[in-house]
Amino acid sequence: MAATRVLLDTGPLVAYLNRNDRHHAWATERWHALFDPLWTCEAVLSEAVFLLQSDGSNAEPILRLVERRIIRLDFVMNDHRADVFRLLRKYADRPMSAADACLVRMAELVDSCQVFTTDKDFLVYRRKGRHVIPLLAPFA
């Protein structure tokens, strides 16, 4: 049986690195209970770097997590462009971010996965059209 792959969203990453985030304690507790690596995409990193920098922090902790391969960036959006665009169009009323679309696409590619998130939009998103995405979330 394959291990469950954990797909990392922006919220827990920022919360883990920012002690002032309202989800910091939850994210830190969950993070330490997980096995490396956590899988994500460039769009999540872009959002996380922006949010940390706008709060006066820097990107160095994220860079170190990627360099140490605790966070893996194997998803290439361009290779899945049609599917990511399909998701962005399908959920345009939310609106869905590029990061969320990439994570949903990643969840479509791996049967045994969980999205590590603080974003309730993942309660609405479906993989492969109609399948609920398993979540690791403070509200799940």
N, C-alpha and C positions, 0 to 999 in steps of 0.2 A: 504494500500500500504506500502510495506516495505521500510525502509530508505536505502539510498545508502550507502553501506559499502565502506570505503576508505582503499585501500591496499597500504601500505607505502613501497616505494623502498628506496634504499640506498642514492641516490642523494639528495632528499629533506631533509632527516634526517640529513645528513652531512651539507648541506647548512644552515639549520635552526640553527644548533649548532655552525657553524664556520662563523664568521663575514667576514672573508677574502674570502669566497667562492663566485664565480661570480653569483650564484643563491640565495645568502642569502636573499636579499630584497624580491624577488619573493616568496621564500619558506616560509619566516616569515609571509608575508601578507596572503598567502593561508592557512598556518597552523592555524593562528588565526581565520580564517573564517570557519574552519571545526569544527565539533562536535566530542568529544571523543567517543569512542576510535578510534585509527588508528590501523589497523590490519597488521601484518607482520609475518616474519618467522625468524628462527635462522640464516639462511644464510645472510639475510640482516643485522642483528645486527652484525654478524661477520665482514662483509665488512665495516660497518660504524665504528666500534671500531678500526679496523685496519687503516682506512683512517684518523680518528681523531688522533690516537696515532702517526702515521707517520708524522703528521703535528704539533706535539708537544702538542696536547691536551690530555685529558684523557677520560676514558669511563664513568665517574661518571654521567654526565648529561643523558646519554642513560639509565644507570641503574636506575636512579630516575624516568625517564619517564615510564619504565617498571614496577617498584615497585608501582607507582601511578596509574597504569593501563590505562595510556594515550595511551600507546602502548600495544597491546595485542599480545601474542604469542601462540595462540591456535592451529596453524597448526603444525602437526607432520610429518616431511618429510617421515619417515619410513612407516607411514600408507598409503602414496601415492607414494611409491617408484617406482612402475611400470609406473605410469603416468608421474612422474618427469623425469624418465629415457627416456621415450618415447619422451618427449619434448626436452631433451638434445640431443638425437639422431637426431630428426627432424631438429633442428636448429644448428647442429654442424658446419655448414659453417659460422655462424655469428662470433664467437662462442657464444653460450648462456651460461651465468653463472648459477650456481646452484640457486642463489638468484632469478634470472629472471625466471627460470623454476618453482620454488616454487610459485612465484607470479602469473604466468600464470595458474598454477594448482589451486591456490586459486580463481582466477577469473572464472575458470570453475565450481567451486563449488557454487558460489553465483551469481545469475542472475543480481541483482542490485548492481553493484560495479563500482568503478573507480580506476585505478592505478595512484597513486601520484608519478610522476617520472620526471627525467630530461633525461632519456635514450631514444633516438630515436629508438632503436631496438624494442621498444614496438609498433611502427607503423607497424612493420613487423609481429610480433607474433600474433597468432590467438588462441582463445579459442574454445574448442570443434571442432577443425579442421579448421573452416572457418569463425568464427565470430570475428569481430573487437573488441578489448578490449577498453572500454571507458577510456580515459586518462584525468588526471589533470596534465598538463605539460606546460612548458613555450613556447613550440612550437605548442601546440594544440589549 
